[in-house]
Amino acid sequence: MALPRLTPATRAYLRWTDGPRGDPDHLIQAAFRALIAGVETPSLPLLAGLLRSEQAQASELFGQGVDELGFGFHPPEDYWEGRLALARWWAAEIVGGWLAPADGAELIVENVAEAYG
C-alpha cells in the first residue's frame, strides 16, 4: 500500500508552522501560493484575498484552512513547545501511515530541527 504523499502545494501551506501566531503577510502569501498550486478549500481564497485592513482575520482563516485540509493540529501557545508538539504530530502521522516517511522527515527537519539550530 502506497503511503499518501503531501503535494507541493499542501506542503507549502503547512510550512508556516507558526500558524495562528505567524506574520499575517506570511499566512496570506502561503494561502496565495497554495491556491496557485491547485489546493482548494473554502477559506483559502478568503485568506489569500485579505486586504491590509483585514489582516486581523488571517490567523482564524489560516486555522480554518488547516482544518479543511484535514490537518487538525493546533500547536500550544509556547513557541518551543509548539515545535516539539508539531514534530510529535508528524511522527504520529508517519507511524499511522497517513504521511510518507520522507515527507514527514523533511517537514520535521525544516520546521522543527532547524529552529533549534
C-alpha positions as CSV (number, residue, x, y, z in Angstrom):
1,M,0.0,0.0,0.0
2,A,1.4,3.3,-1.0
3,L,1.5,6.0,1.7
4,P,-0.2,9.3,0.9
5,R,2.3,12.0,0.0
6,L,1.9,15.7,0.5
7,T,1.5,17.6,-2.7
8,P,3.9,20.5,-3.1
9,A,1.0,22.9,-2.7
10,T,-0.1,21.4,0.6
11,R,3.5,21.2,1.8
12,A,3.9,25.0,1.1
13,Y,0.8,25.8,3.1
14,L,1.9,23.6,6.0
15,R,5.4,25.1,6.2
16,W,4.0,28.1,8.1
17,T,4.1,26.1,11.3
18,D,3.7,29.2,13.4
19,G,0.1,29.1,12.2
20,P,-2.1,31.5,14.2
21,R,1.0,33.2,15.6
22,G,2.6,33.7,12.2
23,D,3.0,37.0,10.5
24,P,-0.3,37.8,8.7
25,D,1.6,38.6,5.5
26,H,3.2,35.2,5.5
27,L,-0.1,33.5,6.1
28,I,-1.7,35.4,3.3
29,Q,1.3,34.5,1.0
30,A,1.1,30.9,1.9
31,A,-2.6,30.8,1.0
32,F,-2.0,32.5,-2.3
33,R,0.8,30.1,-3.2
34,A,-1.4,27.1,-2.2
35,L,-4.2,28.4,-4.5
36,I,-1.8,29.0,-7.4
37,A,-0.5,25.4,-6.9
38,G,-4.1,24.0,-7.0
39,V,-5.1,23.5,-3.4
40,E,-8.8,24.1,-3.0
41,T,-10.6,24.8,0.3
42,P,-13.3,27.3,1.1
43,S,-11.2,29.5,3.3
44,L,-8.0,29.7,1.1
45,P,-9.4,32.3,-1.3
46,L,-10.7,34.4,1.6
47,L,-7.3,34.3,3.3
48,A,-5.4,35.0,0.1
49,G,-7.6,38.0,-0.7
50,L,-7.3,39.8,2.6
51,L,-6.5,43.5,2.4
52,R,-4.1,45.1,4.8
53,S,-7.0,46.5,6.8
54,E,-8.4,42.9,7.2
55,Q,-5.1,41.2,8.3
56,A,-6.5,40.6,11.8
57,Q,-8.6,37.8,10.2
58,A,-5.5,36.0,8.9
59,S,-4.9,33.8,11.9
60,E,-8.5,32.5,12.1
61,L,-8.7,31.8,8.3
62,F,-5.3,30.0,8.4
63,G,-6.6,27.7,11.1
64,Q,-9.8,27.1,9.1
65,G,-7.6,26.2,6.1
66,V,-5.6,23.8,8.1
67,D,-8.8,22.1,9.4
68,E,-10.3,22.0,5.8
69,L,-7.1,20.2,4.6
70,G,-7.6,17.6,7.3
71,F,-4.7,18.6,9.4
72,G,-6.3,19.2,12.8
73,F,-3.1,20.0,14.6
74,H,-3.2,23.2,16.7
75,P,0.1,23.9,18.4
76,P,0.5,25.0,22.0
77,E,0.9,28.8,22.6
78,D,4.6,28.4,23.7
79,Y,6.8,28.6,20.6
80,W,9.2,25.8,21.6
81,E,6.5,23.5,23.0
82,G,4.6,24.1,19.7
83,R,7.7,23.0,17.7
84,L,8.1,19.8,19.7
85,A,4.3,19.1,19.5
86,L,4.4,19.5,15.8
87,A,7.3,17.1,15.5
88,R,5.4,14.5,17.6
89,W,2.3,15.0,15.5
90,W,4.1,14.5,12.2
91,A,5.9,11.4,13.7
92,A,2.4,10.0,14.6
93,E,1.2,10.7,11.1
94,I,4.2,8.7,9.7
95,V,3.6,5.8,12.1
96,G,-0.1,5.8,11.4
97,G,0.6,5.6,7.6
98,W,-1.0,8.9,6.8
99,L,2.2,10.6,5.9
100,A,5.1,9.2,3.8
101,P,8.3,8.9,5.9
102,A,10.3,11.1,3.5
103,D,7.7,13.9,3.7
104,G,7.4,13.7,7.4
105,A,11.2,13.7,8.0
106,E,11.6,16.7,5.7
107,L,8.8,18.6,7.5
108,I,10.4,17.8,10.9
109,V,13.9,18.8,9.8
110,E,12.9,22.0,8.1
111,N,10.3,23.2,10.6
112,V,11.4,21.8,13.9
113,A,15.0,20.7,14.0
114,E,16.4,23.8,12.2
115,A,14.5,26.0,14.7
116,Y,16.7,24.5,17.4
117,G,19.8,25.3,15.4
